[in-house]
Amino acid sequence: MIRRIGTGPRLSAATVHGGLVYVSGRVPDDLSVGVVDQTRQVLAKIDAILAEAGTDKSRILSAMVWLPAIGDFAAFNTVWDAWVAPGAAPARACVESRLADPAIKVEVGCIAALPTD
């Protein structure tokens, strides 16, 4: 069975299948703030999507991070490091990439496991 969360005409916020949750790239809503606050917004969205899917950040297996300015790497990591569940840091890639809107400072997608018990 495939379950989709937050499905729109182009994409779903997440797709659940085979014990995994595939979270599409999430971007902030308030683009007037800097990378730290945008990162907080994005990670809060991921928390909410994972909760709706029946899991949480402690079960994230991998994460993909896109920053349009790699100079924001350290600032992003201050928020990320405080957010990641202790002892449960996922495999992660972080690349510099032009994003859909120049005001977007960060985008994050991830894959998480569902609880098996």
C-alpha positions in Angstrom: 0.0 0.0 0.0 1.2 3.5 -0.8 0.0 6.4 1.4 0.5 10.0 0.3 0.5 13.0 2.7 -0.2 16.5 1.6 -0.8 15.7 -2.0 -1.1 18.5 -4.5 -1.2 18.7 -8.3 2.6 18.4 -8.6 3.9 16.5 -5.6 3.2 15.1 -2.1 4.8 16.4 1.0 5.5 12.7 1.8 4.9 9.3 0.5 4.8 6.3 2.8 5.6 2.8 1.5 7.3 -0.3 2.6 8.0 0.9 6.1 9.6 4.1 4.9 8.5 7.8 4.7 9.9 9.8 1.8 9.7 13.5 2.7 10.0 15.8 -0.3 12.2 18.9 -0.1 10.6 21.3 2.3 11.2 25.0 2.2 10.2 27.8 4.6 7.1 29.9 4.5 8.6 33.1 5.7 11.2 34.1 3.2 11.9 37.4 4.8 14.1 35.9 7.5 17.7 34.5 7.5 19.0 31.0 7.1 18.7 30.3 10.9 15.0 31.1 11.1 14.3 29.5 7.7 16.0 26.3 8.9 13.9 26.3 12.1 10.7 26.6 9.9 11.8 23.7 7.6 12.7 21.4 10.4 9.4 22.1 12.1 7.6 21.2 8.9 9.6 17.9 8.7 8.6 17.2 12.4 5.0 17.7 11.5 5.1 15.5 8.4 6.9 12.7 10.2 4.3 12.8 13.0 1.5 12.6 10.5 3.2 9.6 8.9 3.5 7.9 12.4 7.3 8.4 13.0 9.7 11.1 14.2 13.2 12.6 13.6 14.9 9.9 15.6 14.1 7.5 12.8 15.4 9.6 9.9 17.8 7.4 7.8 19.1 10.0 5.4 18.7 13.7 4.7 19.4 15.9 1.8 20.2 19.6 2.4 20.3 22.2 -0.3 21.8 25.6 0.5 22.0 28.3 -2.2 25.0 29.8 -0.4 27.4 27.3 1.1 28.7 30.1 3.3 25.5 29.5 5.3 26.7 25.9 6.2 27.8 26.8 9.7 24.6 28.8 10.5 22.5 25.9 9.2 24.4 23.4 11.3 23.8 25.3 14.5 20.1 24.7 14.1 20.4 21.2 12.6 22.8 20.1 15.4 20.3 21.2 18.1 17.4 19.5 16.3 18.8 16.1 15.5 17.8 13.4 18.0 20.8 12.6 20.2 22.6 9.5 19.0 20.4 9.3 15.8 22.2 11.5 13.3 21.2 10.4 9.8 23.4 9.9 6.8 23.3 13.4 5.2 24.4 15.2 2.1 24.6 19.0 1.9 25.2 20.8 -1.4 25.2 24.3 -2.7 22.4 24.7 -5.2 20.3 27.4 -6.8 16.7 27.0 -5.4 13.4 27.8 -7.0 13.2 31.3 -5.4 16.2 33.4 -4.6 14.8 34.3 -1.2 14.8 30.6 -0.1 17.9 30.0 2.0 17.5 26.3 2.7 15.6 23.2 1.5 15.7 19.8 3.3 14.3 16.4 2.3 14.6 13.1 4.1 13.8 9.4 4.3 12.7 8.0 7.7 11.7 4.6 8.9 8.3 3.8 10.5 8.3 2.1 13.9 8.1 -1.7 13.5 6.6 -2.5 16.9 
